[in-house]
Amino acid sequence: MGGPPRPAHFSFRDPKQKLTQATEQLVHALEQLIDPICRAHGVELVDVRFVREPGGAVIRVIIDREVPGVEVGSGVSLEDCTAVSRDVSTTLDVHDDLLPSAAYRLEVSSPGLERPLVKLADFERFSGREVKVRTRTAIERQRRFRGKLLGVVDQAIELDQDGKVLLIPHADIAQANLVYRFTN
C-alpha cells in the first residue's frame, strides 16, 4: 500500500481532518485551561493543537509576546516556554480526566517567523503584512491565497492579492500564516 500508514492528526484548525465533536471539545477545554496560565506569564496563547502521532498523543501549545517596535520575531524566550510548560503540565496533571489517555507529550514553543494567524485579533495586529491563507472551501475557484493583509471587516479578513481585494470569511480560514522574506 505504499509504505506505513500515516499518523492520524487531530487539530481543530486542520482542514484536512474531520474532527469529532469530542476532539473539538477537548481542544476548547485545553484552551480554557492554558490561556490563564499564559496570561499569568505575560504571554499570549496563539494556538493549541491535539495530535495523535506514532509515538502517542501530543499537545502543542504556541505562545507569543508582542514586542513594541519589533516587526518580525517573537518576544518569547526559552525561559517563557519552560515556565509555561511547567505550569501547563501541572494543570494537566490535576485535570487528567480531561485527556482521552494519560500518556501525552507536551510541546510549548514560540510561533516562529511565519507565525500562524488564528484569531481575528491576530489579523488586525498584523494588518499591512504579507500573509498566506488556505480556505476550507473555494472562493472564486481557489483555496490558496497570498497577499497583503488589509485588515478585518466584520467577521472577514480583507486581502489584497495582486491588486484585487478579497473578503475571506474568518470561519472559512483553515490556515493562515505570516510570510517572512529573507533579505541581505
N, C-alpha and C positions, 0 to 999 in steps of 0.2 A: 504493500500500500504506500510505498514511497517514504519509508522511514518511520521513526517512532511517532506515536500520537502527540499532537501539540497540546500543551497545557491549557486548561480552561482558565480564562481570565474573567474576573468579575469586577467591574468598576462602574459606578452609576454614570460615569461620563464617557464610557467606551461605547461608541455607536455600533461596533461590530457584534456586540453581545446583547442577547435578550436577557434581561435580569429578572429574577423572580422578585416578587413583592418583598419577600423576606430579606433578600440581599439589599434592596433599596432601603428597607427599614434599618438594617444593620449599619449601613454607611451613614444614614441620617443620625442614628443613635451615637455612633462614633464621633461624628462632627459635634454633637451636643456635649459630649464629654471632653473632647480635646480643645475646642475653641476657648473655654475659660482658662485652661492651662496656658495656652499660647498667649492670651491677653495678659495673664499674670507675669509672663516672662517678657512682655513688651514686644511680642512679635505677632504677625498676622497669620492666621490659618488660611493657606491658599487652597489646599485640596487634601482630601482623604480618599484613599483607594484601598479596597479589599480585594486581593487577587489570590487565586489558588495556583501554585506552581508545583513542579515535580517534587521539590523539597518540602512542601507544605504550604500553609496559608501565610500570606504576607499582608501586613497593614502598612501602607505607605502614607506618610504624612509630609506634606510640603509646607514649609513656613517661610515667611519673608519679613523684612523690616525696611520700611521706606526710609531712605536717607536723603534729606533735602539737598538739592543741588546735584545729586548723582543720578544721571540718566540711565546708566547701564550697570547692572550688577545688583547685588543684594547686600543689605546691611547685616545679614545673618552670619554669625561666626560658628566655629566648631563648638565653642562653649554653649552657644544658644541651642544647637542641635542636641548636644549631650544633656543639657538641663531639661529640655522639653521631653526628650526620650525617656529620661529617668522618671519624670513625673507622670507621663502618659502610661508608662509601664506599670507604675504603682497603681494608678487609677484603674487600668485594665485588670490588674490582679484582684482588685476589690470587686469589679463588675465582671468577673469571669463567666457568669451565667449569660452574659450578652453575646459571647462568641460561640459559634457553632462547634468549635473544637478548642481544647485547652492549648494545643500546640500552635504557635504562630511566631513569626519573626516580625519585629517592629523596625521600620526604617524611617528615620527623620532626616530630611535634607532641605537645602535651600532650593529655590526654583531654577537656578541656572540662568544662563544668558538668554535662552529662548523660553522665558517664563510662561507658564500656562496662564491663560485668562479664563476665569471661571465665572465669577460673579459680575453683575452689571457694574459694580463699583470698580472692578479691575479695568473694564473697558473705558470707563470715564477717566480713571487715573492715567492710562496710557494713550489717551487721545493724542493724535498727531504722530504716533509711531507706526512703523510698518508692521503688519501682522499677517499671519496665515490662518485661515479659518476653514474648517470642514463641517459641512452641514449634514443633518440626518436625512433630509430629503433634498431633491434637486430644486434649485432656484435658477430660473432662466436657463434650464438644461445643464446646470453644472452643480457640483457639490464641493469643489475646492476653490477657494478664493485667496488672493494675496493682494494687498494694497495698503493704503494709508487709512488708519482708523480715524474717522472724523469725530466720533462721539457716540452718545446714546440718545435715542429718540424714543420716548415711551418705553416699551419693553423690547426694543430692537437696537442693533448697532448700525451705524452708518459707516459705510466703507467706500473709499474712492479707489476703484480698480481701473487703472489706465484711463482716467478721466471720466469714467462712468460711475455715478453714485448709486450704491445699492443699499437697501434696507434689509437686514437679515434678522429675523426674529430670534431673540436670545434663547427661547425654548427650543429652537431648531438647531442650535450650535452643538455639534458633537465634540469638537475640539477646536481650541484657538490658542495660538502662541505668538509671542513677540518674535520678530525676525531680527537677528543680530548680524550686522555686516562687519566683517573684519577689515580694518583699514591699516595702511602702513604708517 
